[in-house]
Amino acid sequence: MTANSGQKANHFGWNIVTRGLHGHPFLRQKIHSKIRTLERHLQRFPADAVHLLIELERHPRKEEHRAVLTLRLPSHILHADKSAKSVIAALSSAVKALLEELRDLKERLREEPQWKRKTRRNKLSFSSVPRESGAEPQSATEMREAFVESHRSRLTRFARRVANRARSQGDQITDRELAELVGEAEDKLAALSKRQKPTNDRAQLYRLVREAIAQRGGGSRKGHTPSAPSSPTEGTSPKSGLLSTMDQVLATLSPFEQEVFDLHYVEGFETYEIAMITRKPGSQVKDALQVIENQIRRSLRSEPVEK
């Protein structure tokens, strides 16, 4: 099941895993015609951030087939699981259920600023043939692991900054501790995978790692003085005037406002996502963002003008 390598940048990827039945060419063609109904609702997502896993299984003792679809998106993982007497009927039901989830997600995203940004590009579609089975996820678990991996570096950066705020300068969190925190969040996300309605999985990851840090008391040891906040760019080289200004702004913010700064300006989350991560009302997040913006304006205006 090999896709043309030149199609990767212009097509949504998909692959098939079969158990107890043969994935012959006619079945692959039928599958492709069914999943194309999803394409219209995927046009706003980057092609390389979308992947569809199709698992087809024949019951060993009775006339029943099962179709499980797992759709990975930039911030969500959608599922559909249906059974029927024929594999095509099971697949059709699963595609219909996944389409409903996708429509529901699309309706919620319509209200967000990111969704409204229009981009000019060619219409995207699923490639005509599935990708090589060995190169793509073979189960929903592997799909989720690939999703977490795509966000791991940014999630780790966020965890480091949140944990280090509660530590002294001489006792910064270690890479091993960070890996444990992210691992805890990944395990808990797996436990939440059997939910009825799709949620923002990327925001859930940040919420879970934040809660893991809080449960460990920031990962700090007793008797240590919390460290002062620092700007997102860390290093030993002299800071530019702008970075120095950002340090001054961060020092004036409350712990919650500092976290909102990280989530919005560094990680790129919208207000409703920050509310989900921090479990705070959206109005409180908006107020924090307003305070941050006011402080940034005030600090920048106080900078001396070069002549």
Secondary structure, 3 states (H helix, E strand, C coil): CCCCHHHCCCEEEEEEEEECCCCCHHHHHHHHHHHHHHHHHCCCCCHHHCEEEEEEEECCCCCCEEEEEEEECCCCEEEEEEEECCHHHHHHHHHHHHHHHHHHHHHHHCCCHHHHCCCCCCCCEECCCCCCHHHCCCCHHHHHHHHHHHHHHHHHHHHHHHHHHCCCCCCCCCHHHHHHHHHHHHHHHHHCCCCCCCCCHHHHHHHHHHHHHHHCHHHCCCCCCCCCCCCCCCCCCCCCHHHHHHHHHHHHCCHHHHHHHHHHHHCCCCHHHHHHHHCCCHHHHHHHHHHHHHHHHHHHHCCCCCC
